[in-house]
Amino acid sequence: MRIPPLPADEWDDAADGALAGLIPAERRNPEATGNLVATLVRHPRLARNFLRFNFHLLYGTTLPPRLRELAVLRIALLSGCDYEWRHHVTMGRDAGLSDADIAGIEHGEASDELDRAVLAAVDELRSDSTVTDPTWTTLSAHLDEHQLMDLVFTIGCYGALAMAINTFGVQPDPDTER
């Protein structure tokens, strides 16, 4: 672990303020937020701004939750980010992904055209920083302009987050699934 979570006895007004308006007061502590947020608040301004963006992608996105989680799980897998994978397996199931869907993500396979296009978009953005025309055409047949934009930013945000988690050595929270 290169950057440890901020311990409870060091949780100060700056850390609390970084999360104010984003997380309820009773959850603004290292035990309730988990290792990732407790690590991010070591840099309060960065944490506040990043989490606002990230929360849009989680709670304000136009992308259907199931597709969001499909994309996040694929980028977590490709990035080797166990922390992100564990958290989003649970979220993916809550959003409607089946065990078969989750197993398919691990092999880059999906049962329908849109899911295949989402997985392809993740793979293409990760390898070439762009979505190919055939994948974009398929995505565009199912998603509107805002959804397409949210998809690209979701993949980019969670790719960047996976890099940070992996680099900082953020450990999975004990209560998350494998």
C-alpha positions, 0 to 999 in steps of 0.5 A, a space after each residue: 500500500 503506497 497511500 494508506 486510507 486516512 485514519 480516523 484520528 486524522 479525519 479533520 474538517 478538510 476531509 469532512 468538508 471534501 465529502 459534505 454535500 456528497 455523502 451524509 454526515 453519518 457516513 463521512 468517516 473512514 469506516 463508513 466510506 471504505 478504503 477508496 474514499 478514505 484514501 482520496 480524502 488525503 487530498 481533499 480538493 481532488 477528492 471533492 472534485 473527482 467524487 462530484 464527477 464520479 457521482 454524476 456517472 453513478 447517480 446522474 447518468 443517462 446511461 441505464 445502470 445495467 449498461 453502466 455496470 457492464 462497462 465498469 466491470 469490463 474496465 475493472 477487469 482489463 485494468 486488473 483492479 480487484 477493488 473496482 471489480 469487487 464493488 461493481 459485481 455487487 452493484 452490477 447484480 443490483 442493476 440486473 446483471 446475471 452471473 452469466 453476464 458477469 462471466 461473459 464480461 470476463 471473456 469479452 462475450 455478451 448475449 445481445 448486440 448492445 452488450 457486445 457493443 458496450 464491451 467492444 467500446 471499453 476494449 477499443 477505448 482502452 487500447 486505442 482511445 477511440 471507439 471504432 465506427 462499426 461499434 459507434 454505429 451499433 451503440 448509436 442504434 440503441 443509445 441517444 447522444 447523452 447516453 453515448 457521451 455518458 458511456 465514454 466518460 464512464 469508461 474513461 473515469 473508471 479507467 482512471 480510477 482503476 489506475 489510481 486504485 492500483 497505483 496507490 495500493 487501495 485494498 478491497 474492503 473486507 465486505 465486498 464480493 470477489 
